[in-house]
Amino acid sequence: MLIRIAKNLARFVVTFLVATLAVFGIMRVLPGDPAAIAAGENATPELIARLAQEFGTDRPLPEQYWDWFSGLLRGDFGVSYVTRTDISPLVLDKVQVSLILVTLAMLLALVIAIPLGILAAIRHNKPSGALISGLSQLGIAIPGFLLGILLVSFLSLRLGWLPANGWTPPGEDFGDFIRRIILPVTALAGVQSAILTRYVRSAVLEVMHEDYLRTARAKGLSPTRALLRHGLRNAAIPVLTVTSVQFAALIIGAVVIERVFVVPGLGSMLLTAVGNRDLLTVQSVVMVLVAITLIINLVVDVLYTVLDPRIRAANQ
Amino acid sequence: MQRSTTSRRAGVLGALMVSTILALTGCTAGSTGTPGSATDKNTLTVALTGEPVNLDFTTTAGAAIPQAMMSNVYEGLVTLDQTGAIKPLLATGWETSADNKSYTFTLQEGVKFSNGADFDAEDVKFSIERVKSDAWLNGLKTKMDVVDNVQVVSPETVTVNLKRPSQAWLYSMTTLVGAMFDPSGVDDLANQPVGTGPYALESWARGESIKLAGRDDYWGIMPGIKNVTLRYFADAIATTNALTSGDVDLVYNMQAPELLAGFQSKPEYQVIEGTSNGEIMLSMNNNVAPFNDKRVRQAVMYAIDRQEVRDTAWNGLGTLVGGPVPPTDPYYEDLNDLYPHDPAKARELLKEAGAENLDVTFTVPTRPYANAVAEVVFSQLKDVGINVKIQSAEFPAVWLDQVFNRHDYQMSVVLAVEARDVLTMFDNPDYYIGYDNSKIKDEAALADESDTANYVAGMKNVVRTIVEDAASDTLFIFPNISVAKAGLSGIGANSVTEALSLATIAWS
């Protein structure tokens, strides 16, 4: 088990390294010189040159990379070209916003998907089961931002029940925080719950045909009780995997939702920074997203090893 | 053992679900009213698009910083009124010397900066000299090149000596280059602006909002609303959504005219349409084929029906002027008749130039106005035999790089927002438009050095020459549209300076 965890850790480090190189490289081939953009439309060539020197974008690429990378390791993302302030505290601030949004969305998606998925599996050859499957198919087809726009036009613009956009930190005014987060969380959770429902359904269906369930039923348990007592733990493993993958996807998907709902999270920060060619900020935000994704995968891999005796055994 | 772990996990999960559901349903039930419907007479929330990246316009270009900071936090010696006339502000008045080279300003007394420091003639000297120093990085600093030196006569009197007479200089003093700073308040302008204005920065949540608080020690008329929040949105739809759901009171400089209809018909809102300094400029690269041929440029001028462009692309809002000067400038004149819509004449000119069946690449920045305009231009030019290929350029990054800096384009369209920018655009052959300025250079210089009457006459001639040469096609003057709750008054309709002046706004 320890060997497996060590392997996971090693893979984490290598992927992170490769990601820093890729992100750095991609940012350098984007068209648009950051110094020229910062200098604006009234700039003289001398001014652009001076800003390039100040930003350090005129230095050799390996040097720029090393400065940024060594800073990352120290948790110091550097000073933004455009805002002229430290990037780290700002990213930390925005990361919290995005994580709150995404975590609540994932919880809501699971709350909807787990019972629905189990129900769809148990009633897989009844009309109600087919209905749930059909609805989840439909849910997958509706993009989150579209659902968001629909929610806004109906619930806030037509009915005036909830604010159309904006963000209040939970510590500042909890009631307002909840009112503002309902719509973006619902928009994000909509597609996720549909996806997860299908996974839960197929995972449960699969275990229902396993020998141990037949054994349990032979011992006198009803199909539902057998499933609840012995099946769900096994069905949980594929669902856990999918949930973690989807969690990472959700963080990326939140970029669009954050824009629709004017939520000041990483996504909004990223879009603004890309537009301004604020290279250091873009690199840092992307690396934070990469790190979150990698950490989730690492945690899941480790959990997996702990949870599933077969995987544990295979490594011994 | 195994069973107990499972049930404990299930218990935790169950508790989580229940609490989430409770939290979500509980608050839906609690919020039945329209959000933010209660109007507090002492607060105002303004929706804007395009947020400032930092608060320091001395080192950073762009319209968003002066929009929030000028008039509100910073003030100049002079300012513009809504008709575009120069009025005293921190100066009570000024006298010009006989040779028009020196301006002696008398200063308001009892003016304090928001850090408590007194404002006097030394601050004027400091501020103007600083524009000329390396501390300023904004390209607009060149407007101060004409200043030779600044003399402090007394704490309330200061004389600015110019190298040569300049009508344009005093006007520039109404813009951000004329902002007055305190020497001890310039350490962290990006985050902590210090000015003499009616408001001081209270807090700034990056990417979200700027909060301004009215100053109790302000020297002039107290602001009508004490607590103002400027909220920034990514697009126009988000701003009007926020207005509809009651989160904001005013949407200023609205960027989507098609959203106006819904507000015009409702009594709880007011729509204010004014004019701005911005020209929607269809630029033709005067240095490259086919637009290095004046006849081809003229053909485009005749081919384009500017009224149809404006009506289709911008819902009929905006002013048709026919030249690169907004109506609020002193040397404005209506030049719509110089190139009336005449497709036959356009075809004739193209034939004469040997440019029939022309292929042109149209580089369009990714901005709503540009996309809207591009489609109409496309079909109008096609009508006279110019085949337009639309190429999209991300704005600002790619557009600035490709079109503005490298001049790698044939035709483009952009909103030129800078005030009194006709000479910036056309009196510089190295500018991206590439207009040969030999015909206007001397006349423009002469006009700037003469008295006001001759300045206006001279500049009118300059502008006429530029338009006759078909240097670019000014499609229309961008409107300044505000949508506000009905109870708000004192919103300046016209955007004649870069500033959104907040102090005059009040709840009635």
Interface residues (C-beta under 8 A of the other chain):
Chain A: L30 P31 G32 D33 A36 I37 A38 A39 G40 E41 N42 A43 T44 L47 I48 R50 L51 V82 T83 R84 T85 L90 K94 L104 L107 L108 L110 V111 V152 S156 L157 G160 W161 L162 P163 A164 N165 G166 W167 G175 I178 R179 I182 R233 R259 V260 V262 P264 S268 M269 L271 T272 G275 N276 R277 D278
Chain B: T6 L16 M17 T20 I21 A23 L24 C27 T28 G30 S31 T32 G33 T34 P35 G36 E51 V53 N54 D56 T59 T60 A61 G62 L137 N138 G139 L140 T142 A190 N191 A205 R206 G207 E208 R231 F233 A234 A238 N241 A242 T244 S245 G246 D247 E394 P396 A397 V398 L400 D401 Q402 F404 N405 E418 T424
